Amino acid sequence: KHAEKLGTYSYSEKSYFSPDVFLYIRCAAVALGRDTYIRALHHPECMPHEHSFEPLLELASEAYERRMKKEFDYETGCDYETFSNIDAWK
């Protein structure tokens, strides 16, 4: 439902859909703060499709490496890539 509410970038079986752009828009929902995230979570039409925030994907590892002066070697056990949550795409 969220991917279908992105204006120009909306998911449709009839046109091209960018999984990366959807991921970056989801990052923006987080980066814009709790209120934006919660509103978008419960109301897909409120997805912040006019924003994207790809840097959020690397922010934690870059901060860790800068502070600790060593590589960030951590696997979350959670896949954030678009289409990885098969049940949500049914």
NORKATA-V312111 format. One line per field, one symbol per residue. ss: DSSP state (h for helix, s for strand, l for the rest). phi: phi as a letter, one per 20 degrees, with the letter a starting at -180 (. if undefined). Layout:
# NORKATA-V312111
ss->???
phi->???
This chain:
# NORKATA-V312111
ss->lhhhllhhhlllllllllhhhhhhhhhhhhhllhhhhhhhhhlhhhlllllllllhhhhhhhhhhhhhlllllllllllllllllhhhhl
phi->.ffeddmgeffbfecfcegfffffffffgfffogffffffgecgfegffecbbgggfdgffffffffelbfedbdfnceefgmfegffef
